[in-house]
Amino acid sequence: QLQLAESGGGSVQPGGSLRLSCAVSGLSSNHYTIGWFRQAPGKEYEGVACIRSIDGSAYYTDAVKGRFTISSVNAKNTVYLQMNSLKPEDTAVYYCNMVIGFQAYWGQGTQVTVSS
């Protein structure tokens, strides 16, 4: 059974950095898209960044371009989200998401709080 486990959330001041990790277990496919969503209080889920296994191409929502970087270490089945120059509006619960075919998998979420 495929499972996703996030870690690395926390509290940071504006302008600071955090790195989120998503460890994948039970993966049996080489073709998938994996990435991060977030949900701020009172707001809809928002796709933040994703990476495709087939060619390694990465995509970002406009709000984080130039500040966030998604990367993967296939040997460790781990995906990272490096978040720099954090802003208060980045405050949210961040969820790891993997899509294989028509099936979506979610992690339990990790809180990121950006506040002075």
C-alpha atoms as one frame of an Amber mdcrd trajectory, in Angstrom:
protein
   0.000   0.000   0.000   1.412   3.338  -1.066   1.923   5.856   1.721   3.237
   9.404   1.837   4.770  10.911   4.957   5.606  14.609   5.160   8.044  16.243
   7.526   9.896  19.518   7.886   7.138  21.979   8.659   7.400  24.548  11.405
   7.409  28.235  12.224   9.709  30.766  10.609   9.988  34.525  10.293   9.296
  36.278   6.984  12.261  35.915   4.681  13.261  32.616   6.246  13.529  29.156
   4.741  12.150  25.694   5.348  12.558  22.374   3.572   9.679  19.940   3.432
  10.240  16.253   2.798   7.833  13.624   1.526   8.882  10.020   1.971   7.146
   7.537  -0.288   6.706   3.893   0.688   5.049   1.071  -1.190   5.670   2.600
  -4.624   5.436   0.108  -7.487   5.208   2.388 -10.518   7.854   4.369 -12.401
   5.304   6.736 -13.937   3.750   9.267 -11.612   3.464  12.919 -10.752   4.342
  13.969  -7.242   4.075  17.357  -5.661   2.738  19.638  -2.995  -0.592  21.273
  -2.316  -1.384  23.687   0.469  -4.462  24.901   2.251  -4.474  28.175   4.138
  -7.139  28.846   6.781 -10.466  29.553   5.119  -9.098  29.020   1.622  -9.275
  26.356  -1.063  -6.538  23.828  -1.734  -3.849  25.263  -3.971  -1.356  23.344
  -6.074   2.127  24.600  -5.214   4.611  22.543  -7.213   4.922  19.154  -8.849
   7.445  17.039 -10.681   6.904  14.345 -13.292   8.820  11.110 -13.018   8.817
  10.507 -16.771  11.090  13.440 -17.594  11.792  15.244 -14.320  10.022  18.395
 -15.438   8.808  20.617 -12.636   5.911  23.047 -12.435   5.159  25.830  -9.965
   2.253  28.061  -9.176   3.040  31.701  -9.953   2.958  32.706  -6.275   6.045
  30.614  -5.467   8.109  30.796  -8.666  11.648  31.849  -7.933  11.289  31.098
  -4.220  10.388  27.395  -3.999  12.209  24.471  -5.561  10.888  20.929  -5.849
  13.328  18.054  -6.226  13.378  14.308  -5.904  15.872  11.679  -4.918  14.589
   8.551  -6.610  16.947   6.233  -4.798  15.467   7.383  -1.520  11.886   7.694
  -2.818  11.798  11.157  -1.327  10.593  14.475  -2.686  11.659  17.796  -1.251
  10.219  21.282  -1.350  12.823  23.911  -0.571  11.043  27.093   0.415  13.036
  30.327   0.527  12.050  33.952   1.075   8.943  32.816   2.881   6.058  35.234
   3.235   3.153  35.333   5.698   0.836  34.350   2.848   2.735  31.059   2.558
   1.242  30.031   5.901  -0.771  26.857   5.318  -0.927  23.137   5.834   1.208
  21.581   3.123   0.224  18.197   1.718   2.279  15.816  -0.359   0.326  14.412
  -3.300   1.095  11.640  -5.748  -0.913  10.769  -8.850  -0.493   7.413 -10.578
  -2.848   7.002 -13.504  -6.262   7.997 -12.150  -5.385   7.337  -8.510  -4.374
  10.105  -6.121  -2.603   9.625  -2.812  -2.195  12.145  -0.016   0.003  12.596
   3.009  -1.292  13.732   6.374  -0.056  17.298   5.980   2.496  19.460   7.761
   1.942  22.969   9.113   4.033  25.864   7.859   3.641  29.156   9.708   5.369
  32.342   8.574   5.046  35.106  11.126   7.094  37.784  12.821
